[in-house]
């Protein structure tokens, strides 16, 4: 069962492909989660903001922000970088410099976020949806698409995972699991 699951396409790949085919390039997307999120290309604006943020942290840490700028400079010289589609990505309540981080729902409203991607799974330390965001999505979100790692059957026994590792394949109790990855849901926000 373990090898069979590993041989299937991950929900993160399936959802990234769906987003690229169905959500216009340049859209503002809020991502909530950690390792279970689909990998998308950031817009040039998102990348420049990330470089500015990293430069600021480097200046605060050691007085020099050149390393962050140099790391991306060659990419910015490329005419077609980042490739299309790419997105203005934001993170919700995440301790990372990977995206612009929004920490409350008022910021989400003020940024005119158009879509929200959330992930959840049995790996509770990595894949849970903040309760306030879940309530916000119930009020303001329209579910566009969901990607599930299990088939339509009821999962009788909770799969066994290493809760210290963000490895999205169970080690035992495989019943119903058919592919790697968390449950991923994509919402469109209503006005």
C-alpha positions as CSV (number, residue, x, y, z in Angstrom):
1,X,0.0,0.0,0.0
2,X,2.8,2.4,0.9
3,X,4.5,2.1,-2.6
4,X,1.1,2.3,-4.3
5,X,0.3,5.6,-2.6
6,X,3.7,7.0,-3.4
7,X,3.3,6.2,-7.1
8,X,0.3,8.4,-7.4
9,X,0.3,12.1,-8.1
10,X,0.3,14.3,-5.0
11,X,-2.7,16.6,-4.2
12,X,-0.3,19.5,-4.1
13,X,0.6,18.9,-7.8
14,X,-3.0,18.4,-8.8
15,X,-4.1,21.6,-7.1
16,X,-1.2,23.6,-8.5
17,X,-2.1,22.5,-12.0
18,X,-5.8,23.3,-11.4
19,X,-4.9,26.8,-10.2
20,X,-2.6,27.5,-13.2
21,X,-5.4,26.4,-15.6
22,X,-8.3,28.1,-13.8
23,X,-7.1,31.2,-11.9
24,X,-5.9,34.2,-13.9
25,X,-2.2,35.1,-13.7
26,X,-1.6,38.1,-11.4
27,X,-4.5,37.2,-9.1
28,X,-4.0,37.8,-5.4
29,X,-4.0,34.5,-3.5
30,X,-3.9,34.0,0.3
31,X,-2.3,30.7,1.3
32,X,-2.8,29.2,4.7
33,X,-0.7,26.2,5.7
34,X,2.9,25.1,5.6
35,X,4.4,22.2,3.6
36,X,1.1,21.0,2.3
37,X,0.5,24.0,0.0
38,X,0.7,23.8,-3.8
39,X,3.9,25.4,-5.2
40,X,3.0,28.4,-7.5
41,X,5.2,31.0,-9.2
42,X,5.2,34.4,-7.4
43,X,4.6,37.5,-9.4
44,X,7.6,39.9,-10.0
45,X,6.0,42.3,-7.4
46,X,5.8,39.5,-4.8
47,X,9.5,38.6,-5.4
48,X,10.6,42.2,-5.2
49,X,8.7,42.6,-1.9
50,X,10.4,39.4,-0.6
51,X,13.8,40.7,-1.5
52,X,13.1,44.0,0.2
53,X,11.9,42.1,3.3
54,X,15.0,39.9,3.4
55,X,17.3,42.9,2.8
56,X,15.7,44.6,5.8
57,X,16.2,41.6,8.0
58,X,19.8,41.3,6.9
59,X,20.5,45.0,7.5
60,X,19.0,44.6,11.0
61,X,21.0,41.4,11.6
62,X,24.4,42.4,10.2
63,X,24.1,45.8,8.6
64,X,24.2,44.6,5.0
65,X,21.4,43.6,2.7
66,X,23.4,42.8,-0.4
67,X,23.1,39.0,-0.1
68,X,19.3,39.0,-0.5
69,X,19.4,41.3,-3.5
70,X,22.2,39.4,-5.2
71,X,20.4,36.1,-4.7
72,X,17.6,37.1,-7.1
73,X,19.3,39.8,-9.2
74,X,20.1,37.4,-12.1
75,X,16.5,36.2,-12.2
76,X,15.1,39.7,-12.4
77,X,17.3,40.4,-15.5
78,X,15.5,37.6,-17.4
79,X,12.8,39.0,-19.6
80,X,10.3,36.1,-19.0
81,X,10.9,35.7,-15.3
82,X,8.8,34.7,-13.5
83,X,7.1,32.5,-16.0
84,X,3.3,32.7,-16.5
85,X,1.1,32.1,-14.8
86,X,2.3,33.8,-11.6
87,X,0.5,35.2,-8.6
88,X,0.6,37.8,-5.9
89,X,0.9,35.4,-2.9
90,X,0.1,36.2,0.7
91,X,0.3,34.0,3.7
92,X,-2.0,33.9,6.7
93,X,-0.6,33.5,10.2
94,X,2.7,31.9,9.1
95,X,6.1,32.5,10.6
96,X,8.1,32.7,7.4
97,X,9.5,35.2,5.0
98,X,8.3,33.3,2.0
99,X,5.2,35.4,1.4
100,X,3.8,38.7,2.6
101,X,2.3,37.7,5.9
102,X,-1.2,38.8,6.9
103,X,-2.1,38.3,10.5
104,X,-5.7,39.3,10.7
105,X,-8.7,39.2,8.5
106,X,-9.0,43.0,8.2
107,X,-5.7,42.9,6.3
108,X,-7.1,40.2,4.0
109,X,-10.0,42.5,3.2
110,X,-7.8,45.5,2.7
111,X,-5.5,43.7,0.2
112,X,-8.4,42.7,-2.0
113,X,-7.5,39.1,-1.9
114,X,-9.4,37.2,-4.6
115,X,-8.7,33.5,-3.7
116,X,-7.8,31.5,-0.7
117,X,-6.0,28.2,-0.6
118,X,-6.1,26.1,2.6
119,X,-4.8,22.7,3.5
120,X,-5.6,20.3,6.3
121,X,-4.7,16.7,7.2
122,X,-3.9,14.3,9.9
123,X,-0.5,16.0,10.3
124,X,-2.0,18.5,12.8
125,X,1.3,20.4,13.5
126,X,1.6,21.2,9.8
127,X,-1.9,21.1,8.3
128,X,-4.6,22.9,10.2
129,X,-6.8,25.8,9.2
130,X,-6.9,28.7,11.7
131,X,-10.5,28.8,13.2
132,X,-10.9,32.5,12.4
133,X,-10.0,31.9,8.7
134,X,-12.4,28.9,8.5
135,X,-15.2,31.1,9.9
136,X,-14.3,33.9,7.4
137,X,-14.4,31.4,4.5
138,X,-17.8,30.2,5.6
139,X,-19.1,33.8,5.4
140,X,-17.2,35.2,2.4
141,X,-15.9,32.3,0.4
142,X,-17.2,30.1,-2.4
143,X,-15.6,26.7,-2.6
144,X,-14.3,26.3,-6.1
145,X,-12.4,23.0,-5.9
146,X,-11.2,20.4,-3.4
147,X,-8.4,17.8,-3.7
148,X,-8.5,14.7,-1.5
149,X,-5.8,12.1,-0.8
150,X,-8.4,9.5,0.0
151,X,-11.2,7.9,-2.0
152,X,-14.9,8.3,-1.3
153,X,-14.9,5.6,1.4
154,X,-15.1,6.4,5.0
155,X,-11.7,6.2,6.7
156,X,-12.4,3.7,9.4
157,X,-9.1,4.0,11.3
158,X,-7.0,7.1,11.4
159,X,-3.8,6.7,9.4
160,X,-0.6,6.6,11.3
161,X,1.9,9.5,10.5
162,X,5.1,10.6,12.0
163,X,3.8,13.8,13.5
164,X,7.3,15.3,13.7
165,X,7.7,15.1,9.9
166,X,5.7,16.8,7.1
167,X,5.7,13.6,5.1
168,X,2.2,13.3,3.7
169,X,2.0,9.5,3.3
170,X,0.9,7.3,6.3
171,X,3.2,4.6,7.6
172,X,0.3,2.3,8.5
173,X,-3.5,2.2,8.5
174,X,-3.7,3.0,4.8
175,X,-7.4,2.3,4.4
176,X,-8.9,4.7,2.0
177,X,-5.7,6.7,1.3
178,X,-5.0,6.7,-2.4
179,X,-2.4,9.4,-3.0
180,X,0.1,11.6,-1.1
181,X,-0.7,15.1,0.0
182,X,-3.2,16.9,2.3
183,X,-6.7,17.9,1.6
184,X,-6.5,21.1,-0.3
185,X,-9.4,23.5,-0.8
186,X,-9.5,26.5,-3.1
187,X,-12.0,29.3,-2.4
188,X,-13.0,32.5,-4.3
189,X,-13.8,35.4,-2.0
190,X,-17.1,37.2,-2.5
191,X,-17.4,41.0,-2.1
